[in-house]
Amino acid sequence: MPKAVISSFDFADYLANSKNLIEAALDDSLGPENPELLRDAMRYSLLAGGKRLRPILCLAACELACGDSEKAMPTAVALEMIHTMSLIHDDLPSMDNDDLRRGRPTNHKVYGDAIAILAGDALLTRAFEMVAIRTSDVPADRLLMVVGELSLAAGAPGLVGGQVVDLESEGKEVDLDTLEYIHLHKTGALLRACLICGALIGGAKQDLLDALDVYAKGIGLAFQIIDDILDVTASSEVLGKTAGKDLIADKTTYPKLIGLEKSKERANELVQAAKDALNPWKEKSAPLLALADYITNRDR
């Protein structure tokens, strides 16, 4: 029975094992290359820890599509590189201007603004190398689709566009539609790419891709709502980044628009809708179902 499969799934073990494999792959992705200063700056942020949810989502989606998650690992690494680039750039003085990330000084505080920008650029371009050159035994047409998805997620239709609207909205009255646009692009687009890219490598059919699209929208918005809540309720020590910075920057957030309790309700509704989308694959989707719950229950 599906319930028995899901209840016997050890999510903590799955999370720990997946994270260990990903950390090793990330370490291998940046070898003894030159210039050393650039490599060190790239490694500083890429290997700074974190939940590694994005690469885990990629591997889990590949497995759900009955693919070999080992073949998806270069793409999982690529997605974490793009995410890390976005964090490096997001923390810059000209952007969100943060001094703390993952519990230690941000990249530009250690290496300066110029090297931080270049380290982010290098990680972004290395991501496409991971997919196009370092992936083995995956049909070329699937890799081409993955490259396309990464381009859309990382560029103006995705996180860059979301960041621009986010910056333009500071200090202004923003409605819920605009806030959701920011979240779906700045955060949600890359989360969606994690799932779609993993599934594409696994050879997913269109019905699964459509379901993952719905799942991605749900967890993408929920993830950011929880981020908004934690920015208000958690300490910098717990978050590993500066708490309350959205309030300082006068940004519109879910708690600011609809209050804390309704924000929590909205996040729970989105996660349930995400999980419901995977009902036809319930016997195989235990990791993704558990990851959806983890998003709303996390404390950092």
C-alpha atoms as a printed R data frame, in Angstrom:
    type eleno elety resid chain resno      x      y       z
1   ATOM     1    CA   MET     A     1  0.000  0.000   0.000
2   ATOM     2    CA   PRO     A     2  1.284  3.543  -0.728
3   ATOM     3    CA   LYS     A     3  0.882  4.670   2.892
4   ATOM     4    CA   ALA     A     4  3.177  1.910   4.095
5   ATOM     5    CA   VAL     A     5  5.868  2.902   1.609
6   ATOM     6    CA   ILE     A     6  5.720  6.556   2.620
7   ATOM     7    CA   SER     A     7  5.594  5.930   6.372
8   ATOM     8    CA   SER     A     8  8.634  3.628   6.211
9   ATOM     9    CA   PHE     A     9 10.676  6.184   4.295
10  ATOM    10    CA   ASP     A    10 13.556  7.490   6.438
11  ATOM    11    CA   PHE     A    11 13.739 11.115   5.347
12  ATOM    12    CA   ALA     A    12 16.550 12.085   7.728
13  ATOM    13    CA   ASP     A    13 18.708  9.270   6.362
14  ATOM    14    CA   TYR     A    14 17.816 10.167   2.779
15  ATOM    15    CA   LEU     A    15 18.653 13.829   3.382
16  ATOM    16    CA   ALA     A    16 21.998 13.041   5.044
17  ATOM    17    CA   ASN     A    17 23.096 10.518   2.414
18  ATOM    18    CA   SER     A    18 22.075 12.782  -0.474
19  ATOM    19    CA   LYS     A    19 23.826 15.767   1.059
20  ATOM    20    CA   ASN     A    20 27.061 13.789   1.559
21  ATOM    21    CA   LEU     A    21 27.079 12.712  -2.096
22  ATOM    22    CA   ILE     A    22 26.389 16.267  -3.233
23  ATOM    23    CA   GLU     A    23 29.095 17.774  -1.030
24  ATOM    24    CA   ALA     A    24 31.651 15.368  -2.495
25  ATOM    25    CA   ALA     A    25 30.536 16.200  -6.057
26  ATOM    26    CA   LEU     A    26 30.713 19.940  -5.346
27  ATOM    27    CA   ASP     A    27 34.237 19.567  -3.971
28  ATOM    28    CA   ASP     A    28 35.302 17.637  -7.081
29  ATOM    29    CA   SER     A    29 33.798 20.228  -9.410
30  ATOM    30    CA   LEU     A    30 36.457 22.863  -8.639
31  ATOM    31    CA   GLY     A    31 39.920 21.355  -8.878
32  ATOM    32    CA   PRO     A    32 43.444 22.821  -8.742
33  ATOM    33    CA   GLU     A    33 42.871 25.487 -11.386
34  ATOM    34    CA   ASN     A    34 44.074 29.019 -11.963
35  ATOM    35    CA   PRO     A    35 43.857 31.805 -11.107
36  ATOM    36    CA   GLU     A    36 43.976 30.598  -7.520
37  ATOM    37    CA   LEU     A    37 42.287 33.698  -6.131
38  ATOM    38    CA   LEU     A    38 39.236 33.117  -8.315
39  ATOM    39    CA   ARG     A    39 39.132 29.407  -7.474
40  ATOM    40    CA   ASP     A    40 39.365 30.166  -3.756
41  ATOM    41    CA   ALA     A    41 36.530 32.694  -3.970
42  ATOM    42    CA   MET     A    42 34.369 30.205  -5.878
43  ATOM    43    CA   ARG     A    43 35.081 27.430  -3.391
44  ATOM    44    CA   TYR     A    44 34.527 29.750  -0.420
45  ATOM    45    CA   SER     A    45 30.861 30.204  -1.252
46  ATOM    46    CA   LEU     A    46 30.123 26.942  -3.064
47  ATOM    47    CA   LEU     A    47 31.434 24.799  -0.203
48  ATOM    48    CA   ALA     A    48 30.018 26.936   2.613
49  ATOM    49    CA   GLY     A    49 27.402 24.339   3.509
50  ATOM    50    CA   GLY     A    50 23.691 24.928   3.416
51  ATOM    51    CA   LYS     A    51 20.703 22.639   3.062
52  ATOM    52    CA   ARG     A    52 21.514 21.622  -0.555
53  ATOM    53    CA   LEU     A    53 17.774 21.388  -1.230
54  ATOM    54    CA   ARG     A    54 18.108 22.350  -4.879
55  ATOM    55    CA   PRO     A    55 20.471 19.561  -5.937
56  ATOM    56    CA   ILE     A    56 18.533 17.106  -3.767
57  ATOM    57    CA   LEU     A    57 15.320 18.069  -5.587
58  ATOM    58    CA   CYS     A    58 17.085 17.443  -8.894
59  ATOM    59    CA   LEU     A    59 18.229 13.968  -7.889
60  ATOM    60    CA   ALA     A    60 14.840 13.095  -6.395
61  ATOM    61    CA   ALA     A    61 13.025 14.148  -9.587
62  ATOM    62    CA   CYS     A    62 15.383 12.037 -11.688
63  ATOM    63    CA   GLU     A    63 14.671  9.023  -9.486
64  ATOM    64    CA   LEU     A    64 10.918  9.661  -9.676
65  ATOM    65    CA   ALA     A    65 11.237  9.522 -13.476
66  ATOM    66    CA   CYS     A    66 12.935  6.111 -13.045
67  ATOM    67    CA   GLY     A    67 16.288  7.555 -14.047
68  ATOM    68    CA   ASP     A    68 19.771  7.012 -12.618
69  ATOM    69    CA   SER     A    69 20.435  9.849 -10.166
70  ATOM    70    CA   GLU     A    70 24.189  9.409 -10.681
71  ATOM    71    CA   LYS     A    71 23.751 10.699 -14.227
72  ATOM    72    CA   ALA     A    72 21.912 13.736 -12.879
73  ATOM    73    CA   MET     A    73 24.660 14.664 -10.400
74  ATOM    74    CA   PRO     A    74 26.531 17.067 -12.753
75  ATOM    75    CA   THR     A    75 23.260 18.911 -13.317
76  ATOM    76    CA   ALA     A    76 22.547 18.909  -9.576
77  ATOM    77    CA   VAL     A    77 25.982 20.490  -9.052
78  ATOM    78    CA   ALA     A    78 25.245 23.002 -11.818
79  ATOM    79    CA   LEU     A    79 22.037 24.055 -10.087
80  ATOM    80    CA   GLU     A    80 23.850 24.598  -6.793
81  ATOM    81    CA   MET     A    81 26.451 26.673  -8.640
82  ATOM    82    CA   ILE     A    82 23.747 28.897 -10.097
83  ATOM    83    CA   HIS     A    83 22.136 29.205  -6.672
84  ATOM    84    CA   THR     A    84 25.487 30.104  -5.104
85  ATOM    85    CA   MET     A    85 26.104 32.723  -7.805
86  ATOM    86    CA   SER     A    86 22.744 34.290  -6.985
87  ATOM    87    CA   LEU     A    87 23.625 34.430  -3.275
88  ATOM    88    CA   ILE     A    88 27.030 36.021  -3.929
89  ATOM    89    CA   HIS     A    89 25.494 38.682  -6.156
90  ATOM    90    CA   ASP     A    90 22.446 39.158  -3.915
91  ATOM    91    CA   ASP     A    91 24.697 39.963  -0.942
92  ATOM    92    CA   LEU     A    92 26.630 42.731  -2.762
93  ATOM    93    CA   PRO     A    93 26.371 46.312  -1.447
94  ATOM    94    CA   SER     A    94 24.600 47.382  -4.647
95  ATOM    95    CA   MET     A    95 21.969 44.647  -4.165
96  ATOM    96    CA   ASP     A    96 20.747 43.459  -0.741
97  ATOM    97    CA   ASN     A    97 23.970 44.518   1.002
98  ATOM    98    CA   ASP     A    98 24.459 41.685   3.479
99  ATOM    99    CA   ASP     A    99 27.545 40.863   5.547
100 ATOM   100    CA   LEU     A   100 26.577 37.334   6.619
101 ATOM   101    CA   ARG     A   101 25.741 34.216   4.629
102 ATOM   102    CA   ARG     A   102 25.567 30.632   5.900
103 ATOM   103    CA   GLY     A   103 26.992 31.739   9.218
104 ATOM   104    CA   ARG     A   104 30.120 33.481   7.952
105 ATOM   105    CA   PRO     A   105 31.184 36.680   6.142
106 ATOM   106    CA   THR     A   106 29.749 37.080   2.653
107 ATOM   107    CA   ASN     A   107 32.018 36.621  -0.358
108 ATOM   108    CA   HIS     A   108 32.566 40.313  -1.035
109 ATOM   109    CA   LYS     A   109 33.520 40.895   2.603
110 ATOM   110    CA   VAL     A   110 36.375 38.417   2.198
111 ATOM   111    CA   TYR     A   111 37.447 38.918  -1.420
112 ATOM   112    CA   GLY     A   112 36.096 42.359  -2.312
113 ATOM   113    CA   ASP     A   113 33.266 43.341  -4.628
114 ATOM   114    CA   ALA     A   114 35.110 42.789  -7.918
115 ATOM   115    CA   ILE     A   115 36.296 39.244  -7.171
116 ATOM   116    CA   ALA     A   116 32.898 38.359  -5.702
117 ATOM   117    CA   ILE     A   117 31.183 39.424  -8.936
118 ATOM   118    CA   LEU     A   118 33.690 37.457 -11.012
119 ATOM   119    CA   ALA     A   119 33.384 34.388  -8.763
120 ATOM   120    CA   GLY     A   120 29.629 34.469  -9.319
121 ATOM   121    CA   ASP     A   121 30.127 34.835 -13.066
122 ATOM   122    CA   ALA     A   122 32.558 31.913 -13.095
123 ATOM   123    CA   LEU     A   123 30.145 29.683 -11.170
124 ATOM   124    CA   LEU     A   124 27.316 30.543 -13.550
125 ATOM   125    CA   THR     A   125 29.334 29.627 -16.628
126 ATOM   126    CA   ARG     A   126 30.808 26.538 -14.955
127 ATOM   127    CA   ALA     A   127 27.228 25.348 -14.411
128 ATOM   128    CA   PHE     A   128 26.688 25.020 -18.161
129 ATOM   129    CA   GLU     A   129 30.032 23.228 -18.485
130 ATOM   130    CA   MET     A   130 28.878 20.711 -15.881
131 ATOM   131    CA   VAL     A   131 25.822 19.840 -17.966
132 ATOM   132    CA   ALA     A   132 27.301 20.011 -21.461
133 ATOM   133    CA   ILE     A   133 30.756 18.536 -20.902
134 ATOM   134    CA   ARG     A   134 30.843 16.664 -17.604
135 ATOM   135    CA   THR     A   135 27.639 14.648 -17.993
136 ATOM   136    CA   SER     A   136 28.008 11.072 -19.226
137 ATOM   137    CA   ASP     A   137 25.582  8.621 -20.832
138 ATOM   138    CA   VAL     A   138 22.656 11.025 -21.172
139 ATOM   139    CA   PRO     A   139 21.116 11.555 -24.634
140 ATOM   140    CA   ALA     A   140 22.131 14.857 -26.215
141 ATOM   141    CA   ASP     A   141 18.533 15.961 -26.762
142 ATOM   142    CA   ARG     A   142 17.838 15.682 -23.031
143 ATOM   143    CA   LEU     A   143 20.955 17.693 -22.175
144 ATOM   144    CA   LEU     A   144 19.944 20.361 -24.692
145 ATOM   145    CA   MET     A   145 16.578 20.710 -22.954
146 ATOM   146    CA   VAL     A   146 18.358 20.932 -19.585
147 ATOM   147    CA   VAL     A   147 20.601 23.729 -20.876
148 ATOM   148    CA   GLY     A   148 17.506 25.564 -22.077
149 ATOM   149    CA   GLU     A   149 15.776 25.198 -18.710
150 ATOM   150    CA   LEU     A   150 18.864 26.450 -16.862
151 ATOM   151    CA   SER     A   151 19.110 29.456 -19.177
152 ATOM   152    CA   LEU     A   152 15.484 30.411 -18.569
153 ATOM   153    CA   ALA     A   153 15.761 29.941 -14.799
154 ATOM   154    CA   ALA     A   154 19.002 31.901 -14.407
155 ATOM   155    CA   GLY     A   155 18.256 34.767 -16.803
156 ATOM   156    CA   ALA     A   156 15.740 37.561 -17.286
157 ATOM   157    CA   PRO     A   157 12.716 35.201 -17.377
158 ATOM   158    CA   GLY     A   158 13.806 33.801 -14.010
159 ATOM   159    CA   LEU     A   159 15.918 34.883 -11.083
160 ATOM   160    CA   VAL     A   160 17.525 37.949 -12.717
161 ATOM   161    CA   GLY     A   161 14.130 39.331 -13.656
162 ATOM   162    CA   GLY     A   162 12.802 38.591 -10.188
163 ATOM   163    CA   GLN     A   163 15.776 40.362  -8.607
164 ATOM   164    CA   VAL     A   164 15.186 43.466 -10.728
165 ATOM   165    CA   VAL     A   165 11.520 43.708  -9.698
166 ATOM   166    CA   ASP     A   166 12.558 43.051  -6.084
167 ATOM   167    CA   LEU     A   167 15.025 45.953  -6.175
168 ATOM   168    CA   GLU     A   168 12.524 48.257  -7.859
169 ATOM   169    CA   SER     A   169  9.906 47.429  -5.231
170 ATOM   170    CA   GLU     A   170 11.955 48.456  -2.190
171 ATOM   171    CA   GLY     A   171 10.287 51.239  -0.250
172 ATOM   172    CA   LYS     A   172  7.109 51.022  -2.342
173 ATOM   173    CA   GLU     A   173  3.621 49.707  -1.731
174 ATOM   174    CA   VAL     A   174  3.512 46.328  -3.483
175 ATOM   175    CA   ASP     A   175  0.428 44.175  -3.984
176 ATOM   176    CA   LEU     A   176  0.244 40.405  -3.560
177 ATOM   177    CA   ASP     A   177  0.457 39.724  -7.308
178 ATOM   178    CA   THR     A   178  3.750 41.623  -7.574
179 ATOM   179    CA   LEU     A   179  5.122 39.911  -4.482
180 ATOM   180    CA   GLU     A   180  4.265 36.490  -5.915
181 ATOM   181    CA   TYR     A   181  5.870 37.495  -9.219
182 ATOM   182    CA   ILE     A   182  9.096 38.293  -7.364
183 ATOM   183    CA   HIS     A   183  9.032 35.029  -5.429
184 ATOM   184    CA   LEU     A   184  8.123 32.858  -8.413
185 ATOM   185    CA   HIS     A   185 10.979 34.336 -10.429
186 ATOM   186    CA   LYS     A   186 13.703 35.114  -7.900
187 ATOM   187    CA   THR     A   187 13.282 31.864  -5.945
188 ATOM   188    CA   GLY     A   188 10.707 29.664  -7.651
189 ATOM   189    CA   ALA     A   189 12.244 29.598 -11.135
190 ATOM   190    CA   LEU     A   190 15.405 27.845  -9.980
191 ATOM   191    CA   LEU     A   191 13.492 25.415  -7.766
192 ATOM   192    CA   ARG     A   192 11.345 24.554 -10.783
193 ATOM   193    CA   ALA     A   193 14.463 24.041 -12.902
194 ATOM   194    CA   CYS     A   194 15.847 21.619 -10.310
195 ATOM   195    CA   LEU     A   195 12.810 19.395 -10.662
196 ATOM   196    CA   ILE     A   196 12.313 19.687 -14.412
197 ATOM   197    CA   CYS     A   197 16.008 19.182 -15.216
198 ATOM   198    CA   GLY     A   198 16.272 16.127 -12.994
199 ATOM   199    CA   ALA     A   199 13.133 14.663 -14.520
200 ATOM   200    CA   LEU     A   200 14.327 15.374 -18.074
201 ATOM   201    CA   ILE     A   201 17.582 13.528 -17.440
202 ATOM   202    CA   GLY     A   202 15.537 10.641 -16.067
203 ATOM   203    CA   GLY     A   203 13.464 10.537 -19.256
204 ATOM   204    CA   ALA     A   204 10.197 11.796 -17.745
205 ATOM   205    CA   LYS     A   205  7.047 11.874 -19.840
206 ATOM   206    CA   GLN     A   206  4.923 14.989 -20.199
207 ATOM   207    CA   ASP     A   207  2.384 14.062 -17.521
208 ATOM   208    CA   LEU     A   208  5.097 13.867 -14.888
209 ATOM   209    CA   LEU     A   209  6.722 17.091 -16.122
210 ATOM   210    CA   ASP     A   210  3.343 18.849 -15.833
211 ATOM   211    CA   ALA     A   211  2.829 17.517 -12.306
212 ATOM   212    CA   LEU     A   212  6.322 18.608 -11.270
213 ATOM   213    CA   ASP     A   213  5.566 22.050 -12.664
214 ATOM   214    CA   VAL     A   214  2.593 22.323 -10.288
215 ATOM   215    CA   TYR     A   215  4.633 20.874  -7.420
216 ATOM   216    CA   ALA     A   216  7.447 23.358  -8.106
217 ATOM   217    CA   LYS     A   217  5.146 26.371  -8.035
218 ATOM   218    CA   GLY     A   218  3.699 25.249  -4.714
219 ATOM   219    CA   ILE     A   219  6.985 24.611  -2.944
220 ATOM   220    CA   GLY     A   220  8.635 27.627  -4.571
221 ATOM   221    CA   LEU     A   221  6.121 30.063  -3.139
222 ATOM   222    CA   ALA     A   222  5.925 28.197   0.177
223 ATOM   223    CA   PHE     A   223  9.717 28.253   0.506
224 ATOM   224    CA   GLN     A   224  9.819 32.025   0.117
225 ATOM   225    CA   ILE     A   225  6.860 32.592   2.441
226 ATOM   226    CA   ILE     A   226  8.694 30.624   5.127
227 ATOM   227    CA   ASP     A   227 11.814 32.709   4.408
228 ATOM   228    CA   ASP     A   228  9.727 35.853   4.945
229 ATOM   229    CA   ILE     A   229  8.387 34.453   8.215
230 ATOM   230    CA   LEU     A   230 11.825 33.415   9.472
231 ATOM   231    CA   ASP     A   231 13.247 36.841   8.644
232 ATOM   232    CA   VAL     A   232 10.819 38.190  11.248
233 ATOM   233    CA   THR     A   233 10.860 35.383  13.825
234 ATOM   234    CA   ALA     A   234 14.365 33.823  13.805
235 ATOM   235    CA   SER     A   235 17.755 35.150  14.918
236 ATOM   236    CA   SER     A   236 20.789 35.749  12.718
237 ATOM   237    CA   GLU     A   237 22.575 32.940  14.573
238 ATOM   238    CA   VAL     A   238 19.872 30.446  13.637
239 ATOM   239    CA   LEU     A   239 19.429 31.696  10.069
240 ATOM   240    CA   GLY     A   240 23.129 31.985   9.267
241 ATOM   241    CA   LYS     A   241 22.352 35.333   7.614
242 ATOM   242    CA   THR     A   242 21.226 38.731   8.825
243 ATOM   243    CA   ALA     A   243 17.751 38.548  10.351
244 ATOM   244    CA   GLY     A   244 15.290 41.390   9.831
245 ATOM   245    CA   LYS     A   245 17.019 42.733   6.726
246 ATOM   246    CA   ASP     A   246 13.750 42.784   4.738
247 ATOM   247    CA   LEU     A   247 12.273 45.106   7.343
248 ATOM   248    CA   ILE     A   248 15.367 47.320   7.261
249 ATOM   249    CA   ALA     A   249 15.229 47.492   3.447
250 ATOM   250    CA   ASP     A   250 11.487 48.263   3.632
251 ATOM   251    CA   LYS     A   251 10.660 45.279   1.444
252 ATOM   252    CA   THR     A   252  7.151 43.934   1.050
253 ATOM   253    CA   THR     A   253  6.831 40.428   2.494
254 ATOM   254    CA   TYR     A   254  3.984 38.020   3.122
255 ATOM   255    CA   PRO     A   255  3.838 38.784   6.874
256 ATOM   256    CA   LYS     A   256  3.775 42.502   6.081
257 ATOM   257    CA   LEU     A   257  0.895 42.085   3.619
258 ATOM   258    CA   ILE     A   258 -1.282 39.432   5.237
259 ATOM   259    CA   GLY     A   259  0.179 38.813   8.724
260 ATOM   260    CA   LEU     A   260  2.129 35.912  10.214
261 ATOM   261    CA   GLU     A   261 -0.742 33.481  10.796
262 ATOM   262    CA   LYS     A   262 -2.237 33.868   7.335
263 ATOM   263    CA   SER     A   263  1.254 33.553   5.852
264 ATOM   264    CA   LYS     A   264  1.691 30.215   7.607
265 ATOM   265    CA   GLU     A   265 -1.735 29.085   6.384
266 ATOM   266    CA   ARG     A   266 -0.864 30.085   2.822
267 ATOM   267    CA   ALA     A   267  2.415 28.156   2.963
268 ATOM   268    CA   ASN     A   268  0.627 25.048   4.240
269 ATOM   269    CA   GLU     A   269 -1.999 25.313   1.490
270 ATOM   270    CA   LEU     A   270  0.683 25.605  -1.200
271 ATOM   271    CA   VAL     A   271  2.595 22.605   0.129
272 ATOM   272    CA   GLN     A   272 -0.565 20.501   0.203
273 ATOM   273    CA   ALA     A   273 -1.349 21.468  -3.413
274 ATOM   274    CA   ALA     A   274  2.210 20.552  -4.369
275 ATOM   275    CA   LYS     A   275  1.896 17.142  -2.734
276 ATOM   276    CA   ASP     A   276 -1.515 16.532  -4.311
277 ATOM   277    CA   ALA     A   277 -0.013 17.020  -7.769
278 ATOM   278    CA   LEU     A   278  2.134 13.936  -7.201
279 ATOM   279    CA   ASN     A   279 -0.746 11.648  -6.188
280 ATOM   280    CA   PRO     A   280 -0.477  9.475  -9.348
281 ATOM   281    CA   TRP     A   281  3.155  8.723  -8.403
282 ATOM   282    CA   LYS     A   282  2.592  8.466  -4.660
283 ATOM   283    CA   GLU     A   283  4.370  5.129  -4.287
284 ATOM   284    CA   LYS     A   284  7.588  6.565  -5.731
285 ATOM   285    CA   SER     A   285  7.414 10.161  -4.552
286 ATOM   286    CA   ALA     A   286  8.208  9.783  -0.844
287 ATOM   287    CA   PRO     A   287 11.379 11.952  -1.064
288 ATOM   288    CA   LEU     A   288  9.557 14.822  -2.772
289 ATOM   289    CA   LEU     A   289  6.573 14.578  -0.423
290 ATOM   290    CA   ALA     A   290  8.909 14.691   2.580
291 ATOM   291    CA   LEU     A   291 10.876 17.584   1.071
292 ATOM   292    CA   ALA     A   292  7.642 19.566   0.679
293 ATOM   293    CA   ASP     A   293  6.849 19.103   4.378
294 ATOM   294    CA   TYR     A   294 10.452 19.938   5.302
295 ATOM   295    CA   ILE     A   295 10.137 23.315   3.556
296 ATOM   296    CA   THR     A   296  7.281 24.444   5.810
297 ATOM   297    CA   ASN     A   297  8.739 22.974   8.998
298 ATOM   298    CA   ARG     A   298 12.301 24.275   8.682
299 ATOM   299    CA   ASP     A   299 13.729 26.825  11.117
300 ATOM   300    CA   ARG     A   300 16.416 28.346   8.891
